[in-house]
Structure formats: structure tokens, C-alpha cells
Amino acid sequence: MTNNSIDNLDPIDRYFSEVLDVHTWSDHPEIKDLTNLIYDELGCAELQSRSNNQGKIKVKDMLRVLLLDLYVRWLTDPNLATGFHKHPRNYKPNSRYNALYINRKIIGVERLLEEHGYLGVLNHYNERSGTGPSFSTRIRPSQKLVEHFNKLTVELHDIDKHHNQECIILRQKYFDDEDRRNTTVDIEYHDTDFTNTIRNQLQTYNTLLTTSLH
């Protein structure tokens, strides 16, 4: 159980942040209970589609991913912010790099967290001239959320990556129009005998490491 507050934190720093990790996952009962509590308070059920085509992930699970990401950064360094993109193009549910099928509804989940006072926020910034850097929104837990975090006994080793996360990643450099800087993009690809063989080897090795650490 932690016992921290945001009173002595530095202001949110655009440069001291990491992009939202959409594969952060835990089935720890305390995490499930916190997710259920906040899900009901926020009225997240309104975001859940009532049609037969509800997508491959529930809104509640997207909330869990977001809360876990914030909690991991809070345990790692309370000053560390999460870079959160608010454009639907950043959430491609059918991408091989999106094992949980996170979709654009996570933007609505984040908005509800903001509206209910669970987040400290530094809004996105776009250089008007178009020549300087731009930044996506940065978020951190507010004191209201930290008070929930302080009640948790969950430690970093209780939180993992989702088992379906892709481990063979192809990347290329490109210029990000939103952040106005050079970055890299993960490239979609079709599997071959080679990628399947390498993936199986990596998954076996990662399983061995996880077993050894526990």
C-alpha cells in the first residue's frame, strides 16, 4: 500500500512522459474492483455499444488499461506523465500491434476521467506556425485518483503485458504531423515462416524469463 499525494509534484512536463501503453494488463482482484467502482461512477456504460457489433473489447476493459497505465507510472515516478492521443486514427483495433483491440472509445473514457476530476491534464499543443514541435495531451493521476491508488497493495510485479502482445515489430522512421517531430511508426506485415519461427522462439524465451523472475 502506498501513501503518496500530488502536493509536492512538479508541474506536468511535456518532455517527461511516455506514450500510453495499450498492453498493460492485470487480473488482480483489487484492480478489477477499482475499475468496477470508477466505471459505475463515471457512467461508462453509456459508451458501450448496444448493437450486436460491440467490438472485441469492452469499455470497462479499456478503462482498466488506462487506470493500470497511470498506476504503473505513479509507482515508477509520480512525476511521469502519460502521453495520450485524442485522435481516433491512433487507435486501430485491427492492428497486430493492438492485441487488446483498443478502439476510439478510449478517448471517451479518458474524457470522463477528466470531467470527474480523476486526472491532472496538460492539453495538447500545436505550434501555430507549423514549424515548431507539437505535443499530444499529457495526463497524470489527480489527488482524487491517487487516494484510490494509495489503498492498493498491487505491486509492479503484479502487472504485466497482455499475453497476446506482438513481439515481432517492424518499424520505420517518419515525421509525425501531430507532434511535429521525427519519430518511428510500427509497420503492419503478413506473417511468413521466418516471422512465425522467430515469434515462437521469443515467446518461449519470454515465458522462461517470466517464470524465473517469479
Secondary structure, DSSP 8 states (H G I E B T S, - for coil): -----STT-----TTSEEE--TTEE---HHHHHHHHHHHHHHTGGGGS--SS---SS-HHHHHHHHHHHHHHHHHH-TT-EEEE--SGGG--TT-TT-TT---THHHHHHHHHHHTT-EEEE--B--TTSSS--B-EEEEE-HHHHHHHTT----GGG-EE-TT-----EEEEEEETTTTEEEEEEE-----HHHHHHHHHHHHHHHHHHHHH-
